[in-house]
Every structure is written in C-alpha cells, then in structure tokens.
Amino acid sequence: MYEKWFSRVVWLGIIVNMFFVVPLLFFPEVLLSFLQMEIPQPIIWVRGAGLLLLEISILYIPGAIDPFRYEATAWMSIFVTRGGGSSFFLIAVLFFDQSLGFLTIALVDLFFGVVEGILLSQAMRSKPAILMVD
C-alpha cells in the first residue's frame, strides 16, 4: 500500500516540477516576474536550470514505477534531489541574501521530500520477503 502512495506522490511531484520546467524553458521572464525575482542576463542560465529540472524529473521515474526494484534510485530521489534542492535554496535565501522567490522551490522540494521519505520508509518496512527456493 505504501509503495503505491509513494509512487503516486512521486508522479505528482514530477507534474508539479513541470509547472516550473515549462515556464523556465519557454517563458522564463514571465515566471521570474511572477515570483518577483530579478531577471538575469543572459537568460540562458534560467533556461538551463529548467532543462536540468526536467532531467532530474525524468530520473525520478524508475523509482516511481517500482521502488522495490529501483530502491537506490527511489532513496536518491528523496535525499539527493529533493533534500539537496530544498537545502540549497533555503540556505541561499536565509544566509546568502537571495530572493525570496527561491523559497517557492525550497518549499516544494521540502514538502515532496518529507512526504516521499515517510512513504518510502513505510513501504520498505512492509516490503514483501523474497523467498529463496533451492
């Protein structure tokens, strides 16, 4: 049961990421203005960040499909990407005077990381035993 909910939340997180990816790739000025953030020059760096978020989101898919088979990928999607993203942007805003707009990214990653972490840990506890037959 927990692995199904883990999978659903990961897929939801991928969909939410696309709400950042599409504007970052195609309408970066609009998204940055909406978040009340400075528009950097050249804008290619913002589009590059959108492409990287798309690539990271694609890497979530194996763990979402089968967290037991792709256990390492499932755990890395929580700690490395969601945890790393939320930590990076929280630290950037709180300690390095970056725009408050980055808190949006931090909070999205933090929310999905915590929920996915709870669900995956519960799924691993209830993981079906593998029977060894001679």
C-alpha positions as CSV (number, residue, x, y, z in Angstrom):
1,M,0.0,0.0,0.0
2,Y,2.7,2.5,0.9
3,E,4.7,1.8,-2.3
4,K,1.6,2.7,-4.3
5,W,1.2,6.0,-2.4
6,F,4.9,6.7,-2.7
7,S,4.6,6.2,-6.5
8,R,1.6,8.5,-6.7
9,V,3.3,11.2,-4.8
10,V,6.5,11.0,-6.9
11,W,4.4,11.2,-10.1
12,L,2.5,14.2,-8.6
13,G,5.9,15.8,-7.8
14,I,7.0,15.3,-11.4
15,I,3.8,17.0,-12.6
16,V,4.4,19.9,-10.2
17,N,8.0,20.2,-11.4
18,M,6.6,20.6,-14.9
19,F,4.8,23.7,-13.7
20,F,8.4,25.1,-13.3
21,V,10.0,23.4,-16.2
22,V,7.7,24.7,-19.0
23,P,7.9,28.4,-18.0
24,L,11.6,28.1,-17.2
25,L,12.3,26.8,-20.7
26,F,9.9,28.8,-22.7
27,F,8.8,31.8,-20.7
28,P,11.5,32.5,-18.1
29,E,10.9,36.2,-17.8
30,V,7.2,35.6,-17.0
31,L,7.9,33.1,-14.3
32,L,10.6,35.3,-12.7
33,S,8.4,38.3,-12.8
34,F,5.6,36.3,-11.2
35,L,8.0,35.2,-8.4
36,Q,9.2,38.8,-8.1
37,M,12.7,37.8,-8.9
38,E,15.5,39.6,-10.8
39,I,15.8,38.6,-14.5
40,P,19.4,37.7,-15.1
41,Q,21.3,38.3,-18.3
42,P,21.9,36.2,-20.2
43,I,18.6,34.4,-19.7
44,I,20.1,31.1,-21.0
45,W,21.1,30.2,-17.4
46,V,17.5,30.2,-16.3
47,R,16.6,28.0,-19.3
48,G,19.5,25.7,-18.4
49,A,18.1,25.4,-14.9
50,G,14.7,24.4,-16.4
51,L,16.4,21.8,-18.5
52,L,18.2,20.4,-15.5
53,L,14.9,20.2,-13.6
54,L,13.4,18.3,-16.5
55,E,16.3,15.8,-16.5
56,I,16.1,15.3,-12.7
57,S,12.4,14.7,-13.0
58,I,13.0,12.0,-15.6
59,L,15.4,10.3,-13.2
60,Y,12.5,10.0,-10.7
61,I,10.6,7.7,-13.0
62,P,12.2,4.3,-12.3
63,G,11.7,4.7,-8.5
64,A,8.1,5.8,-9.1
65,I,7.4,2.7,-11.2
66,D,8.9,0.2,-8.9
67,P,10.5,1.5,-5.6
68,F,11.5,-2.1,-4.6
69,R,13.4,-2.9,-7.8
70,Y,14.9,0.6,-8.0
71,E,15.4,1.2,-4.3
72,A,18.6,3.2,-4.6
73,T,17.0,5.5,-7.2
74,A,14.0,5.9,-5.0
75,W,16.1,6.9,-2.0
76,M,18.3,9.2,-4.0
77,S,15.3,11.0,-5.4
78,I,14.4,11.9,-1.8
79,F,17.8,12.7,-0.2
80,V,19.9,13.8,-3.1
81,T,17.5,15.7,-5.3
82,R,14.6,16.8,-3.0
83,G,16.7,17.2,0.1
84,G,19.6,18.8,-1.8
85,G,17.3,21.2,-3.6
86,S,15.4,22.3,-0.5
87,S,18.6,22.7,1.5
88,F,20.4,24.6,-1.3
89,F,17.6,27.1,-1.8
90,L,16.8,27.5,1.9
91,I,20.4,28.2,2.7
92,A,20.7,30.6,-0.3
93,V,17.7,32.7,0.9
94,L,18.4,32.6,4.7
95,F,22.2,33.0,4.7
96,F,23.2,34.5,1.3
97,D,20.6,37.1,0.8
98,Q,19.0,35.5,-2.3
99,S,15.5,36.5,-3.5
100,L,12.5,35.2,-1.5
101,G,11.2,33.7,-4.8
102,F,13.6,30.9,-4.3
103,L,11.7,29.8,-1.2
104,T,9.0,28.5,-3.5
105,I,11.4,26.0,-4.9
106,A,12.7,25.1,-1.5
107,L,9.3,24.5,0.0
108,V,8.1,22.4,-3.0
109,D,11.2,20.2,-2.6
110,L,10.9,20.1,1.1
111,F,7.2,19.1,1.0
112,F,7.7,16.3,-1.5
113,G,10.9,15.1,0.1
114,V,9.3,14.7,3.6
115,V,6.1,13.0,2.3
116,E,8.1,10.7,-0.1
117,G,10.6,9.9,2.7
118,I,7.8,8.8,5.1
119,L,6.0,6.8,2.5
120,L,9.2,5.1,1.2
121,S,10.4,4.2,4.7
122,Q,7.0,2.7,5.5
123,A,7.0,0.8,2.1
124,M,10.4,-0.6,2.9
125,R,9.3,-1.8,6.3
126,S,6.3,-3.6,4.7
127,K,8.4,-4.9,1.7
128,P,7.4,-8.4,0.8
129,A,10.0,-11.0,1.7
130,I,11.8,-12.7,-1.2
131,L,11.6,-16.4,-0.9
132,M,14.7,-18.4,-1.8
133,V,14.0,-21.8,-3.3
134,D,16.7,-24.4,-4.0
